[in-house]
């Protein structure tokens, strides 16, 4: 009889312990629930307790196996890299590419790459109704150095005024103006560091969703289709959000021509252009 009581007590203690373990697991899982963003929209998320991911803005794609890299000459103009982070990759004020007007727009683009751009734009128009967007709008193509300088100086002046710098001829001598310049570099491309001056970059939008420049309010169906075809025409999404800390920019509407071979490889390997370029120029740092 005593043995039976001891066995019953041991069984109850065992069940209590198992219950405590189960409770601990449930509580820990509940505290690990995460808001997971889908489709680039801040308002489109679900609750999940099984998500496991790396912060996309800090993720560096592992370098692909060496023997699968395209055999290209990185010195060709279509592979040019410009960035204010590296003085060796700044365009001077005299640089002007050979450009022509994009059909049906007031914008211009590199002559050699223009046929591919116009073919891609026609593809977007042809599939608008089928894919669920209104059409395509070319927001910006080629920009001159002087135009980019006006954009940048205007932003720097605006920021400086917010810091209390008086608007006058020599306001740039005020130390606060230099602070404004550094802040402006994070918002607007510094003169000579804009890919638009190359004539190889274009900002594309669904007609209905332009402006403002808020990716979360734009028609994601437009970008889903564009991203699925752009490499066929030699274009890449140049500044994807997930590569922000590598490129310095978050502009998912900015597309860059690099040729079909490079664009296909970059897209398939989930690279940003900095990662691709560094393979061919190891001295470059981002």
N, C-alpha and C positions, 0 to 999 in steps of 0.2 A: 504493500500500500504506500509506504514511504517512498519507494522507488518510483511509483507512478506519479506521485506529487512532485518529486524532483524533476522528472522528465517533463511534466506539464509546465513547471516554472521555467525550465530551460527553454522550452519551446516558445513561451510567451516573451522571454527576454530576447530570443533570437528574432521574433517577429517585430518587436519594438525597435531593435537595432536596424533591421531592414527598412522599416518605415521611416526612421530618421535619415537613413542614407538616401532614400527615394525623395524625401522632402528637400534635402540639401541640393540634389541634382535639379529638381524642378525650379527652386529659387534661383540657382545660379544660371540656368538657361533663360529664365525670365529677365534677369538683369542684363543679359547679353544681347537682348533684342536690339535690332538696328534699323534705322530708317535708310532704305536703299533707294537711291535715285535712279530713275529709268528715263531714257530718251532725252536727257539733257534738261528736263524741265524741273524746276525747283518745286513745283506743286504736284508732280507726278511721282509718288513714292508708295511703297508698300512696307508693312512691318514684317520683319523676318528674324527668326532666331537661328538661322542656319547659314547666314552669309559669311563668307571668308574672302577678304580682298585686301589688296595693297592700295594705299592712297594713290589714285591715278596721277595726281600732279607730281608725285615724286618717283614714279616708276620708270626705271631704265630698262629697256628691252635687252635681254642678253644678246650679245653679238652672234649673228648666224655663223655657221661653219664657213671658214675662209673660202673653200672651193666653190661655193654657190654665189659668191658676189659677182655682179655684172662686171665684165671687162670693159671699162669705160675710161675715157680721158677726162679727168675732173677739171682740166683747164679749159674745156670748151665753154663758151659763153652761157649755154643753157644750164650749166651746173654751178654758176656763180653763187657765192654765198655772201650776203651782206648782213652785218650786225654791228651795233654800236659797242658791243662788248669787246670787240677785237679791232684795234686800229688798222690792222692789215686787211680788213674786210669792210672798209668804208669807201663808198663811191665819191669821187670828187665832183665839184660843181659843173665841170665841163663834160661829164659823161652823158651821152645821148645815144640810145639804141636806135636801130632802124625800125621805125614803126609805121603802122597804117591804121586807118579807122576800122573799128569793129562794125560790121554791117548792122544797120538798124539802131545804132546808138551814137552817142557823141563822144565815146571813149576810144582810146587807141591801144594797140598791142604790138608786140614784136612781130615783124613781118614773117619770119620763118615759122613761127608757131601759130600764126593767125588762122590758117586753115583748120588746124586741130581744134582751136577754141571755138570757131564758128560751127564746126561739125558737132561739138559737144552741146553748144547752145541750141542747135536745131533738134538734137536728141531730146533735150529737156523740154522743148516746146511740144514735140510730137507726143510725148508721154505724160503731159501734164494732167489731162483728164483721167487717164487710166490710173495714174499713181496718186491722185488726190491733192494736187496743188494747182495754183492758178496760172502759173507761167514762170518765166525767169526774168529777173531784172539785173542788169550789169551796173553795180554801184560805183565802181572805180576801176580803171585800168592803169595806163601809164601816167605817172606824175613826174614833172620836172623837179630838179633839185630846188629851184627857187620856190615852187609851189609848196613843196614839203617844208621848206624853211619858214614860209609864212604860217603854215599850220602849226609848226612847233613853236615859233616865237609868240604866236597868239596864245597858245596854251600856257607857255612860261609866264607871259605877262599877266594873264588871268590869275594864275596861282600866286604870283608876286603881289598883285593888288590885294589878294585875300590875306596876305601876310602883312599888309600895311605899307608896302613900298609905294611911295608917291609916283604917279605917272608923269615922267619928265624925260627929256632927251637922254640923260645919262643915268637912267634908273638901273641900268645893267651893272653899274659900279657898286650898287648896294649889296652887301654880303647876302642879304635875304633873297636877292634876285638869283644868285647862284644856287641857293637852296631850291628855289622854284624851278630852275633848269633841271636839277637832278630829279625832282619829282615829275617834271614834265616828260622825262625820258621813259618813265614807267607807263605813260599814258599815250604818247604820240611818238612815232619813230623820229629819231634824231636825223637831221639832214644828212643824206649820204648813206643812211642805213635802212632805207625803205626799199623793199623789193619792187614796189611800184615803179621806182626809177629805172629798174632793169628792163621794164616793159614786159616782164614775164609773169606778173601777178595780176589777179583780178578778184574783186569782191562780188560774190553772187548771192542773190536772195530770191525768194519766192515773191512775186509782185505784190501780193496782198499784205505781206508781213514786213514791208520796208517803207519808211523807218518805223520805230527806232532800232538802234543796234543792241537789241536784247535777244540773245539766242534762245532763251527759255520761252519767249512769246512767238518765235518764228515757227513756220510750218515744218515740223520734223520730217514729214513725208517727202518734202522737197529735198532735204539734205540726205535722207536715207537713200533716195534714188541717185542723187548726184554722187554720193560717196561710192555707190556700187558700180558706177560707170566711168568716173573721172580718169582713172588710171588707164583705161582703154584709149584715151585721147592724150595721154602723157601728163596728166595733172595729178597733184596730191593735195589733200587738205593740209595746208602748211603749218597752221598753228592750232592743233587740237587741244582741247582743255586738258586731256590726260598727260600732255607733255609740257605743261606750262613752265615748270621749273627748269626745263632744258632749253626751251626756245625763248622764254621771257615774255611771251605773248599768249593771250587767250582770244583768238579770233577764228572761230570755226567756219566763218563764211569766206575766209581768204584762201584762194586756190592758186597754186604755183605750177608753172610748166617746167618739167625736167626731162621730158621725153618718155615714150612708152616703156622702154626697158627699165629705166630707173624707177619710174612711177609704179610699175607693177611690182617690182621687188620691194620697194618701201612699203607699199600697201600690204602685201602678203606677209611681210616680216614684222608688221606693226611698229615700224620705225618712225621717228620724226626726221626731218632733213638733217639736223645737226648730227644725229647718230650715224646717218648714212655718210655724210660728208667726212666725218672724222676718220672713217675707215680708210679713206683715200688720202687724207691729209692728217696724219697722226699728231702733228704739231698744233693742230687747232684744239682749243679748249672751250668748253661751254659751261 
